[in-house]
């Protein structure tokens, strides 16, 4: 994981721009002072020449001095003009460089934070893949799937066992055991969702994919979606339940676990290291491989909005678009979890207005 720059370091280019502006203001003020002195000196020299002319022969020597003073004033004015012409492009280049650095550092910071967000999500979901494969070997789960009777003794024991798991793994909404035909025979929270027991999930993608897993080390994942049965947005992980809990045992059913997507991802996005002024202007997002918003710090557009990132084939980066800076990073996966091609993205407006 690439560590994001500390906020102090991230503001160094902004300090460069501020210093360039300060140099420009100070040099402009000093040049104005020099111009004012040159004009005053020139005026005094002209007055002296007039008085010398009035004095006639007596004032001739004074006229020579006045002419020298006039020439010095003109030289001072010329030097002032030259300095202004020489300093202007230098200060302008310094300001341009500082502004470019500001943009680069801001963009890189957003990309680093985007990577941090998607990495944290993938680490979390990697644990879900481990959970579902482990719990599918639990004796109570295997027995309930084999018996296939929601009213049977094995199902009651599985409900008890799943309830214990759910109490200790609060990132889940529910856990379901099905028989081989797709009928739900046990859940972790039957009182909360009584309609789930006995329901038919044979048409669900996660169920079909779980049945098709090659062995007990494999799992199925269904992209983030809205579950009508649980009235919530979930990420679903599933695997086959095999006879005897053996890795290569006969498939007797499935286990599906439903990750409570909304609050878990909101906590990750809210936990990104943003200063208060940054947070007010920044929208933190998770996008699926098609650019669909699957999580948003402002809660807007989840599962409905699509954002076309301009990645140009890069795994991470940033760009400016319509007064905003967008930083993005594609999931690198975690351990044996390759991820689903998701992106983290942060969209920051140039002002809070």
Beta strands, then each sheet from edge to edge (+ up, - down):
strand 1: 172-179
strand 2: 184-187
strand 3: 220-227
strand 4: 232-242
strand 5: 251-260
strand 6: 282-287
strand 7: 293-296
strand 8: 316-321
strand 9: 324-330
strand 10: 343-349
sheet 1: 2+ 1- 5+ 4- 3+
sheet 2: 7+ 6- 10+ 9- 8+
end
